[in-house]
Amino acid sequence: MRIVPRVLSAAIAAALISTPALAAELTGTLKKIKDSGTI
């Protein structure tokens, strides 16, 4: 039963690390909203 927390911790860490790598660069309307700070 000690393996489960380690596997769960590793899965959460991998998800948090990989999320920024999958984020795409904003374009179009979303970029305009981010740049101006208003919707």
C-alpha positions as CSV (number, residue, x, y, z in Angstrom):
1,M,0.0,0.0,0.0
2,R,3.0,2.3,0.2
3,I,3.4,2.4,-3.6
4,V,0.0,4.1,-4.2
5,P,0.9,7.5,-2.7
6,R,4.2,7.5,-4.6
7,V,2.5,6.7,-7.9
8,L,-0.2,9.3,-7.2
9,S,2.4,12.0,-6.3
10,A,4.4,11.2,-9.4
11,A,1.3,11.5,-11.6
12,I,0.3,14.8,-10.1
13,A,3.9,16.2,-10.5
14,A,4.0,15.0,-14.1
15,A,0.7,16.7,-14.8
16,L,1.8,20.0,-13.3
17,I,5.2,20.0,-15.1
18,S,3.7,19.1,-18.5
19,T,0.9,21.6,-18.5
20,P,3.0,24.7,-19.4
21,A,4.6,22.7,-22.2
22,L,1.2,22.1,-23.8
23,A,0.0,25.7,-23.6
24,A,-0.2,27.3,-27.0
25,E,0.7,30.8,-27.8
26,L,-2.3,33.1,-27.8
27,T,-3.4,34.6,-31.1
28,G,-6.2,36.8,-32.3
29,T,-8.9,37.9,-29.9
30,L,-7.4,36.1,-26.9
31,K,-4.0,37.8,-27.4
32,K,-5.8,41.2,-27.6
33,I,-7.7,40.5,-24.4
34,K,-4.5,39.4,-22.6
35,D,-2.5,42.5,-23.9
36,S,-5.2,45.0,-22.9
37,G,-6.2,43.4,-19.7
38,T,-9.9,43.9,-20.4
39,I,-12.6,41.9,-22.1
